[in-house]
Structure formats: structure tokens, C-alpha cells
Amino acid sequence: MLNVDTIKNGIVIDHIRAGSGWRIFQWLGLDKAPFCAALIMNVSSKKSEKKDIIKIENVMNIDYSVLGFIDPNICVNIIQNEKIIRKVNMELPERVQNVFRCKNPRCITITEHYVTPSFLLVDKKNAIYRCEYCDALYQAGAEYALGD
């Protein structure tokens, strides 16, 4: 049995799609952090078969819109004095900017590097986003997030 100590003050990112935790861990810069951070992968889950969890023994700013884009099922727990003081449930953001690049080679965001990639949510049920410049479609999820 794996035992990871409780967090005194910090953040727990829970219900991460199994296998996506490492990319979020790197995106947050936790692989180079000077404080304690743990990535626990393939944990048994009641909601789904497996999940990843990230425990951070530090308070830091997190862009919830990016987490919501990666996986809208993620829940962020803010911990203070070893107790959850706030739960933040993610949802798909209406707009995503500068999170991933458009794959269309003719898109202006590819040819003109000063143009910020921007995508609008067009189908919430299927998590489909459309490039604001060329109308290319993308499905939200870890495979497109974090600079791919």
C-alpha cells in the first residue's frame, strides 16, 4: 500500500484522467519545484476505473481554464491546516488562448508567430473547439493541450 502524507497547506488536483497527470505535473513546473509535490498515477476510483492525483505542498496560482480544457472532470481542492477549505470543479472554458497550436499549416497562427492561437467552444457536449482564424476543429483533452 502506498502512503502519501497529508497536505498541511497546499493544493490537491484530483480526478485527473489516468495517464494525463504527468503532463499537468510538467505544465505546472512541479518537476523542477523547490517544494514537495507528488504525482500519484493509476489510483483506483469509484467514478472511473483509474485516475491520477497531484498533491502540492504549496499555494500557487493555477489557470483553471487550462485544467478545464485538459479534463473538465478535474477537481481542485485547496487545503489549509490539513482541511479542504475550497473545492473548485473544472468546466470547459468558452475560449482557450495560447494553450495549443492550430495544426492547419495555412492558419495565420502558424505563419505569423505574433498571432496568439485562440479557440472557441462550439460543441460543449462533445468538447469541440474551433480555431478563431481558420475554423479548424479540435476536441478538448490532454492530447492537444500544453503546447503540442
N, C-alpha and C positions, 0 to 999 in steps of 0.2 A: 504494500500500500504506500503510495506517495503521500508525503505530508509537506505542505507548504504553509508556513506560518501565516497568522492573520495579519492584516494590514492595520497599522495604528492610524496613520493619516495618509490618504492617497486615493487611488482610483483602481477599480476593478472593471475591466471590459469583459462582459460575459455574453454567452450565446453567439460567439463568432462561428461562422460556418467552418466545420472541420477542414483543416488544411490552409485556411486563409490567415491564421494567426501570425505566422512568420512575416508575411508581407506587411501587416499592420504594425507589428513589432518594429520592423525596419523603418517604415514610414514615420513612426513616432520618434525614431532615433534612439530607441531603447537599447539597441545592440552596442551603442557607444556611451550610454548614460553613466554618470558617476554615482548614481543611486541604485538601490535594489529594485530589480524588475524581473518578473518571472513569466515565461510563456509556458502554458500547460496545454498540450495538444491531445486530441482524441479522447477527451473526457466523456464518460457515459452521461447521457442526457435524457430527461423524461420527454422533452419536446421533440427532439430528433435523436437519432441513434448516437451520434458523436458531436462534440463541439470543442472549440478551443477557448481558452480563458487567458487574459493578460492581467497580472497583478502588478501595480506600480506603487512603490513606497515613496511617493512624492506627489505633490499637487502640481499639475501642469495644464496649460491650455491645449484643448483638442478641438479641431474643426469637426463638429458633429455632422456637417453636411457631407463631408468626405466619408465618414464612417457609415452614414445612412446610404450613401451611394454604393459603397462596397458591399454592405449587407444590412438591409433595413430591419433585420431581426436582432441586431446587437442591442444590448442594454448596458449603459454605463452607470456604475454605482460609485458615488462619491462617499468616501469613508473618512470619518473624523472620530477620534477616540475609540477606534475599533468598532464603530457602529455606522450603518448606512444612514446618511443624513439626506441623501437625494438620489433618486433613480431617474435616469434620462433614457427614454426609449427612442430609438432612431426611427426615421422615416425617410422615404425617398425625397430628396430635395427637388424643388421645381426647376432649378438651374444649377449646373455644375460648371465651374470655370477653372481652367488650369490644373485639372486633375489627371486627364489623359489627353493624348493627341488623336486627332482625326486620322483615320487610316486611308482616306481618299487622297491619292497623290496630287490631285488637281485642286484640293482645298487651299484657300488662301492662308490658312494657319500653317500649312506645310511650306509654302513658297515664301511667305513673308513672316519671318520669325518674330516680329514685333506685335503680331496679331495674337491675342490671347484666345486659346481654344475655349469655346463655350457651347454647352449643350443644354437643350430644353427637354423636360419630361413631357412626352407626348402620349404615353400609354402607361398609366400607373399600375394597372393590373398585371401587365407583362414586363414592367420596369424597362420600357423602351425610351431612349433619348435620341434627339435629332440634333445634328450639328447646325448651329445657327447660320453658318456660312454656306455650306454645300448640301445640306439636307440628308447627309448620310445618317443611317440609323445604327444605334448601338444598344445592347442590352446591359443594364447595370450589373455589376458584380466585380469580384476581385480580379478577373482576367483583364479588365480594361483599366482598372484604377491604378494609381500611383505611378504614373509616367510611362506606361507601356507604349 
